[in-house]
């Protein structure tokens, strides 16, 4: 199994197979607009701009599962991200990332990179680094600043 076997709905309502990202290094992040970690959007965008031409993608999955910190509709979320942080990386529709209704992608990610709460996503801005082969190679806590995983991204890009 790999992340390429999953699909998800984009923030514009279109179904997208993650196989479209085959051969690229991915940083998959569950996001929220009203969280203390929301400013991480800036660093995520910077990483995306810096490494995109080398085969890197950031995929943002807004989730309202943590203290209702993503209450808006998809259009509001997209506009917030674009206006406040200049986000141009792919965003997806609001997604459950934990619990019995968790999206299968997040079940796969959590199972293959267990965190502090076993398989559960702990909070907004949990980050999963995925190799060019679609395999999970790292999980980073919400408080981990995206810029601090630059070396891991570079190693994954070099493989």
SULKAKA-V328911 format. One record per helix or strand of 2 or more residues. SS is the DSSP state (h for helix, s for strand). FROM is the first residue (numbers start at 1). TO is the last residue. If there is no record, write none. Layout:
SS_FROM_TO, SS_FROM_TO
This chain:
h_3_5, s_7_10, s_15_17, h_18_21, s_25_31, h_40_54, s_56_62, h_74_85, s_90_92, h_104_112, s_127_130, s_136_140, h_146_158
